[in-house]
Amino acid sequence: MALLAASVTGCASYKHRNQMEAFNTSYVAGDYAAAAKAMAPSSLMPGEPGEDETVLELLHQAEAYRLAGEPQTAIDLYDQAEAGMKLNDTDNLAEKGAENALAVLVNDAQRDYQPMLSEAVLVNTYKGLAFLQMGNGANARVEFNRADDRTRRAVAAFAEEIDEQKAALDEQAAEDANREQQAIQESLDSEALHESVAQQYGVPSQWAVYPEFIVPSATYLHGLYFLASDESGDIERAATSLSRVAAMAPESEPVAADAALANAIASGEASRERLKNRVWVVYENGLGPVAEEKRLDVPLILFHGNTQAPAYTGIALPAYADRHAVGDALSLVDTQGQRYEPETFASMGKVVHTEMQSRFPAILGRSVASAVVKALMQNEATERLGVAGQLGSAVVTAMTTQADLRSWQATPDHWEVARFARPASGAMTLETPSGSLGDLDLPDWPYTLVYIKRPSAQGPADVSVIDLQGEHAGTQYRMDGTKTTRLVADTTDI
């Protein structure tokens, strides 16, 4: 069984690397049709994979379709991904216990992909944007509320992951008369282990993080949506969300101004009727962080009979590394030459580190448990089979000691924002220091969102002009400096 697990692990890792390489090559070039095709779900085993087994592929495909100007197809794929996420969430205790036990025996990559909570929040946010793009404000409201609800339930979600791991270890302990459980617990309680991790991996408590879990861009868009709504109670929701983002991004003048505006309207100090038509620009810049494997040698406390036997062995942990942002600053210029320049207000790297800081004890716990189990299996194989057992078990251990490096790689490096009154003509040009990327028209709507996403300087800027009230279908442009294309829904080539 161990050899089979090692073989499957190697095949799965190879398949994942190839798939992500193909996706990223197309994605950074703006070829979203090829990016979506690269992530077509498949299985190493006979039969069609289930939704719970293809969550990661569906997430990549959905965002590629959204950028390709296919909001309904994107929503359908995001729905399938959410269905898979729900199946994983509602697995019975026996199924979850078996999956966590397999993670301990092999590695975390053997579990069905569980999106980071920040990724799940972005799923609902992107669905909200897609619904607004189609002029469906009612369904957009549902998605922005779901994103907000996921954010609020974050602490409970992190605690649940730790509880599930403990349950898996307790079950394993019942099977082996506490021998492994005692070794795992002693190792995790060891100061030497934590000092070794701190020296080789770093100290999570020292990462640059937000004071609490938040995806600022998602909470900000939640606030903007409810700011634009005139339904009873919505302005208070807007004030709460925008004030929270302003607290997380104290240097952002646009966010502070939005929070002040929402609070002024909520208190009666300001009136919607006196506002001129407003425009908000939100810019997703660059490529978000990816997980890289960090291997460390750590001291474990093993037991031979009643005797403690300290031993060094290897574990593998995921460490998130930044990729890159688009260096050229983006600005919008009206026909009078007035320039509006978005400024950074949210970092995906900081979001990921905030979440990882809470999840790290569970990740480290599974890695140490896996190392202990494999070390004891190695000792037993050596005692029973001699050198052959020692070498064989060492090969299996080396092949299966891997960090889970799966992540959704269609997220940005950071988000930027600008806000201004709509120019009289509505005509604007999107520019970088290198020149014009293209022109766009702002409709005469009370609340307009210009949502821009540009993964790399090698690819186009995809620009969605959206009615925040959800009463009109939006317009999507693709701009690359040579031509501006208005995207029309067409699924024939994707």
C-alpha positions in Angstrom: 0.0 0.0 0.0 2.8 2.4 0.9 4.5 1.8 -2.5 1.1 2.4 -4.3 0.6 5.6 -2.3 4.1 6.8 -3.3 3.4 6.1 -6.9 0.1 7.9 -7.0 1.6 10.8 -5.1 4.4 11.2 -7.8 1.9 11.0 -10.7 -0.5 13.5 -9.1 2.3 16.0 -8.4 3.6 15.7 -12.0 0.2 16.1 -13.5 -0.5 19.2 -11.3 2.8 20.8 -12.2 2.2 20.3 -15.9 -1.3 21.6 -15.7 -0.4 24.7 -13.8 2.5 25.5 -16.2 0.2 25.3 -19.2 -2.4 27.4 -17.4 0.0 30.1 -16.3 1.7 30.4 -19.7 -1.7 31.1 -21.3 -3.0 33.2 -18.5 -0.2 35.7 -18.3 -0.5 36.2 -22.1 -4.2 36.9 -21.9 -5.1 33.7 -23.8 -8.0 32.8 -21.5 -9.4 30.2 -23.9 -6.2 28.2 -23.7 -5.9 28.8 -20.0 -9.4 27.3 -19.5 -8.6 24.3 -21.7 -5.4 23.6 -19.8 -7.5 23.1 -16.6 -10.0 20.6 -18.0 -10.7 18.3 -15.1 -9.3 14.7 -15.4 -8.6 11.8 -13.0 -5.7 9.4 -12.5 -8.3 6.8 -11.8 -10.9 5.3 -14.1 -14.2 7.2 -14.5 -15.2 10.8 -14.4 -13.9 12.8 -11.4 -16.6 14.2 -9.1 -17.1 17.9 -8.3 -15.4 17.5 -4.9 -12.3 16.2 -6.8 -12.1 19.0 -9.3 -12.6 22.1 -7.2 -9.2 23.6 -8.1 -9.6 23.0 -11.9 -13.1 24.5 -11.8 -11.9 27.6 -10.0 -9.2 28.3 -12.6 -11.6 27.7 -15.5 -14.3 29.9 -14.0 -12.0 32.9 -13.7 -10.7 32.4 -17.2 -14.2 32.4 -18.6 -15.1 35.5 -16.6 -12.1 37.3 -18.1 -13.0 36.0 -21.5 -16.3 37.8 -21.4 -18.4 34.8 -20.5 -20.0 35.8 -17.1 -22.8 33.1 -17.2 -20.4 30.3 -18.0 -18.1 31.6 -15.2 -21.0 31.5 -12.7 -21.9 28.0 -13.7 -18.4 26.8 -13.1 -18.1 28.7 -9.8 -21.4 27.0 -8.8 -19.9 23.6 -9.6 -16.8 24.5 -7.6 -18.9 25.6 -4.6 -20.9 22.3 -4.9 -17.6 20.5 -4.6 -16.5 22.6 -1.6 -19.9 21.9 0.1 -19.5 18.2 -0.5 -16.1 18.4 1.2 -17.5 20.5 4.0 -20.4 18.0 4.6 -18.4 14.8 4.5 -19.3 12.6 7.5 -16.9 12.1 10.3 -15.8 8.7 9.0 -14.9 10.1 5.6 -13.1 13.1 7.0 -11.3 10.9 9.5 -10.2 8.6 6.6 -9.0 11.5 4.5 -7.0 13.0 7.4 -5.5 9.7 8.3 -4.4 9.3 4.7 -2.8 12.8 4.9 -0.8 11.6 7.9 0.2 8.3 6.3 1.2 10.0 3.0 0.9 13.8 2.8 -1.6 16.7 2.6 -1.9 16.5 -1.2 -3.8 13.3 -0.8 -6.8 15.2 0.6 -9.4 16.6 -1.8 -8.5 20.2 -2.5 -9.8 22.5 0.3 -9.6 26.1 -0.9 -8.2 28.6 1.5 -10.9 30.6 3.1 -9.7 33.7 1.3 -10.1 31.8 -2.0 -13.7 30.9 -1.1 -14.5 34.5 -0.3 -13.2 35.6 -3.7 -15.3 32.9 -5.4 -18.5 34.7 -4.1 -17.0 38.1 -4.9 -16.2 37.2 -8.5 -19.7 35.6 -8.9 -21.1 38.9 -7.6 -19.2 40.9 -10.2 -20.3 38.5 -12.9 -24.0 38.9 -11.9 -23.6 42.7 -11.9 -21.9 42.4 -15.4 -25.2 40.8 -16.6 -27.4 43.4 -14.8 -28.6 41.0 -12.2 -28.4 43.0 -9.0 -30.5 40.6 -6.9 -28.2 37.6 -7.3 -25.1 39.9 -6.9 -26.5 40.8 -3.5 -26.7 37.1 -2.5 -23.1 36.6 -3.5 -21.7 39.6 -1.8 -23.5 38.6 1.4 -22.1 35.1 1.1 -18.6 36.5 0.8 -19.2 38.7 3.9 -20.6 35.7 5.8 -17.6 33.6 5.0 -15.3 36.3 6.3 -17.2 36.5 9.6 -17.1 32.8 10.1 -13.3 32.6 9.6 -12.3 32.0 13.2 -14.7 29.1 13.6 -13.4 27.6 10.3 -9.8 27.6 11.4 -10.7 26.0 14.8 -12.7 23.3 12.9 -9.6 22.4 10.9 -7.6 21.9 14.1 -10.4 19.8 15.6 -10.6 17.6 12.6 -6.9 16.9 12.7 -7.1 16.1 16.4 -9.9 13.7 15.8 -7.9 11.9 13.1 -4.9 11.5 15.4 -7.1 10.3 18.2 -8.6 7.6 15.9 -5.1 6.6 14.9 -4.1 6.4 18.5 -6.9 4.1 19.4 -5.7 1.7 16.7 -2.1 1.5 17.9 -2.5 1.7 21.7 -1.3 5.3 21.8 2.3 4.5 20.7 2.2 6.9 17.8 -0.1 9.4 19.5 2.4 9.7 22.4 5.3 10.3 20.0 3.4 12.9 18.0 2.2 14.8 21.1 5.7 14.7 22.7 7.3 15.9 19.5 4.7 18.7 19.0 5.3 19.8 22.6 9.0 19.8 22.2 10.7 23.2 22.4 13.5 21.8 20.2 11.1 21.1 17.4 9.6 24.6 17.5 13.1 26.2 17.7 14.2 24.2 14.7 11.1 25.2 12.7 11.6 28.8 13.6 15.2 28.8 12.4 14.6 27.0 9.1 11.0 28.1 8.2 10.4 31.4 10.0 8.1 32.5 12.8 4.4 32.9 11.6 3.7 35.3 14.4 6.2 37.7 12.9 4.6 37.7 9.4 3.1 41.0 8.1 -0.6 40.3 8.5 -3.9 42.1 8.9 -5.1 42.4 12.5 -7.9 40.0 11.8 -8.9 37.8 8.9 -10.2 39.8 5.9 -10.0 40.0 2.1 -10.1 43.8 1.9 -11.1 43.9 -1.7 -14.1 41.6 -1.1 -15.3 43.6 1.9 -14.8 46.8 0.0 -16.9 45.6 -3.0 -19.5 44.4 -0.5 -19.5 48.0 0.9 -19.7 49.6 -2.5 -22.6 47.4 -3.6 -24.7 48.4 -0.5 -23.6 52.0 -0.8 -25.2 52.1 -4.2 -28.4 50.4 -2.9 -31.3 52.5 -1.7 -33.0 49.6 0.2 -33.7 50.0 3.9 -30.8 49.1 6.1 -28.3 48.8 3.3 -26.4 52.0 4.0 -25.6 50.8 7.5 -24.1 47.6 6.0 -22.1 49.7 3.6 -20.8 51.9 6.5 -19.8 48.8 8.5 -17.9 47.2 5.6 -16.2 50.3 4.3 -15.2 51.4 7.9 -13.6 48.0 8.4 -11.6 48.2 5.2 -10.5 51.8 6.1 -9.2 50.5 9.4 -7.2 47.8 7.6 -5.9 50.3 5.0 -5.3 53.5 7.0 -3.1 55.1 4.3 -5.8 54.8 1.6 -7.5 58.1 1.0 -10.1 56.8 -1.4 -11.2 54.1 1.1 -11.3 56.6 4.0 -13.4 58.9 1.9 -15.9 56.1 1.1 -16.2 55.1 4.7 -16.8 58.7 5.7 -19.4 59.1 2.9 -21.3 55.9 4.0 -21.3 57.0 7.6 -22.4 60.5 6.8 -25.4 59.1 4.7 -26.2 56.6 7.4 -26.3 59.4 10.1 -28.3 61.8 7.9 -25.4 64.3 7.6 -25.3 63.7 3.8 -27.9 62.9 1.2 -27.7 60.6 -1.8 -29.6 63.0 -3.9 -26.9 65.6 -3.7 -24.2 63.2 -5.0 -23.1 63.6 -8.6 -22.8 60.4 -10.6 -19.9 58.6 -9.0 -17.2 56.3 -10.5 -15.0 53.8 -8.7 -12.0 52.1 -10.3 -10.8 48.8 -8.7 -7.7 47.4 -10.3 -6.4 43.8 -9.8 -2.7 44.0 -10.5 -0.4 41.2 -11.2 -0.1 37.6 -10.1 -0.8 36.4 -6.5 1.5 34.4 -4.2 2.1 30.7 -4.8 3.1 27.9 -2.4 6.6 26.6 -2.6 8.0 23.6 -0.7 10.3 24.1 2.2 12.0 21.0 3.5 13.4 21.0 7.1 15.1 18.6 9.4 13.4 18.6 12.8 13.9 16.6 16.0 11.2 14.1 16.8 10.7 12.1 20.0 10.2 8.4 19.3 9.7 5.5 21.6 11.2 2.0 21.7 9.2 0.3 24.3 9.2 2.7 27.3 12.4 4.4 26.2 12.5 7.8 24.5 14.8 7.9 21.4 15.2 11.4 19.9 15.7 11.3 16.1 16.0 13.9 13.3 13.9 13.5 10.3 12.6 15.6 7.4 9.2 17.3 7.0 8.0 19.4 4.1 5.9 22.6 4.6 4.3 25.0 2.2 5.7 28.6 2.2 4.0 31.3 0.1 6.2 33.4 -2.2 5.2 36.5 -4.0 5.2 36.4 -7.8 5.1 39.9 -9.4 2.9 42.9 -10.0 2.6 44.9 -13.2 5.2 47.6 -12.8 3.6 50.2 -15.1 1.3 52.4 -13.1 -2.3 52.6 -14.5 -4.3 55.8 -14.8 -7.6 57.0 -16.4 -7.6 60.3 -18.2 -10.7 62.2 -19.3 -11.1 64.5 -22.3 -10.0 67.5 -20.3 -6.7 65.9 -19.3 -7.7 65.2 -15.7 -5.8 62.1 -14.6 -7.1 59.6 -12.0 -4.5 57.2 -10.6 -5.5 54.1 -8.5 -3.5 53.5 -5.4 -2.9 50.2 -3.5 -5.2 49.3 -0.7 -5.1 45.5 -0.4 -2.4 42.9 -0.7 -3.1 39.2 -1.5 0.2 38.2 0.1 -0.9 39.8 3.3 -4.3 38.1 3.1 -2.7 34.7 2.6 -0.2 35.1 5.4 -3.1 36.2 7.7 -4.9 33.0 7.0 -1.7 30.8 7.1 -0.9 32.2 10.5 -4.1 30.8 11.9 -3.9 27.5 9.9 -0.2 26.8 10.5 -0.6 24.8 13.8 -2.8 22.3 11.9 -0.5 22.1 8.9 2.6 21.6 11.2 0.7 19.1 13.2 -0.2 16.9 10.2 3.4 17.2 8.9 4.9 16.1 12.3 2.3 13.3 12.7 3.2 12.1 9.2 6.9 12.2 10.0 6.4 10.2 13.2 4.3 7.5 11.6 6.8 7.1 8.8 9.8 7.0 11.2 8.1 4.3 13.2 7.2 2.3 10.1 10.9 2.6 9.0 12.1 1.3 12.3 9.7 -1.6 12.2 10.6 -2.4 8.6 14.3 -2.4 9.5 13.7 -4.7 12.5 11.7 -7.2 10.4 13.4 -7.1 7.1 16.9 -5.8 7.8 18.7 -3.6 5.2 16.1 -4.3 2.5 13.3 -3.0 4.8 15.3 0.0 5.8 16.1 1.0 2.2 12.6 0.3 0.9 10.9 2.3 3.7 13.4 5.1 3.3 12.5 5.4 -0.5 8.8 5.5 0.3 9.3 8.1 3.0 11.4 10.3 0.6 8.8 10.0 -2.1 5.8 10.8 0.1 7.3 13.6 2.2 5.9 16.5 0.2 4.1 19.7 1.0 0.7 20.4 -0.5 1.5 23.2 -3.0 -2.0 23.4 -4.7 -3.5 26.9 -4.8 -5.7 29.0 -7.0 -3.3 30.9 -9.2 -5.7 33.4 -10.8 -5.6 35.8 -7.9 -3.7 39.1 -8.1 -0.7 40.5 -6.3 -2.7 43.4 -5.0 -5.7 45.6 -5.5 -5.7 49.4 -6.2 -8.6 51.9 -6.1 -9.6 55.3 -7.3 -12.8 57.3 -7.0 -14.1 60.4 -8.8 -17.2 62.1 -10.2 -18.1 61.0 -13.7 -16.7 63.3 -16.3 -19.4 65.1 -18.4 -18.6 63.3 -21.6 -18.0 59.9 -20.0 -15.1 59.3 -22.4 -11.9 58.1 -20.8 -8.5 56.7 -21.8 -6.7 54.0 -19.9 -3.0 54.8 -19.9 0.4 53.6 -18.6 3.7 55.5 -18.7 4.4 53.5 -21.9 1.3 55.0 -23.6 -2.4 54.5 -24.1 -4.0 51.0 -23.7 -7.4 52.0 -25.0 -10.5 54.1 -24.7 -13.7 53.4 -22.8 -17.1 55.1 -22.3 -18.7 55.5 -18.9 -22.5 55.3 -19.0 -24.6 58.0 -17.3 -25.3 55.8 -14.2 -25.4 57.1 -10.6 -22.9 54.5 -9.4 -20.4 53.0 -11.9 -17.7 50.5 -11.1 -14.7 50.1 -13.5 -13.2 46.7 -12.6 -9.8 46.1 -14.2 -7.7 42.9 -14.1 -4.2 42.7 -15.6 -2.2 39.6 -14.6 1.0 40.7 -16.4 2.4 43.4 -18.7 2.7 40.8 -21.4 -1.1 40.5 -21.6 -4.1 42.8 -22.0 -6.0 44.8 -19.4 -9.5 43.4 -19.1 -11.9 46.2 -18.2 -15.5 45.7 -17.0 -17.8 48.7 -16.8 -20.5 47.8 -14.3 -23.6 49.3 -12.9 -23.3 48.9 -9.1 -27.1 49.0 -8.8 -27.4 46.0 -11.1 -30.0 47.6 -13.3 -28.1 47.6 -16.5 -25.8 45.0 -18.2 -22.2 46.1 -18.3 -19.6 46.4 -21.0 -16.3 44.5 -21.0 -13.3 45.7 -22.9 -10.0 44.1 -23.7 -7.1 46.6 -24.1 -3.6 45.9 -25.2 -2.4 49.2 -26.5 -3.0 48.4 -30.2 -6.7 47.8 -30.2 -9.7 47.9 -27.9 -12.1 45.0 -28.2 -15.6 44.9 -26.7 -16.2 41.3 -25.7 -19.3 39.5 -26.8 -20.4 36.2 -25.2 -19.3 33.3 -27.4 -18.4 29.9 -26.2 -17.3 28.3 -29.5 -13.6 28.6 -28.9 -13.3 27.9 -25.2 
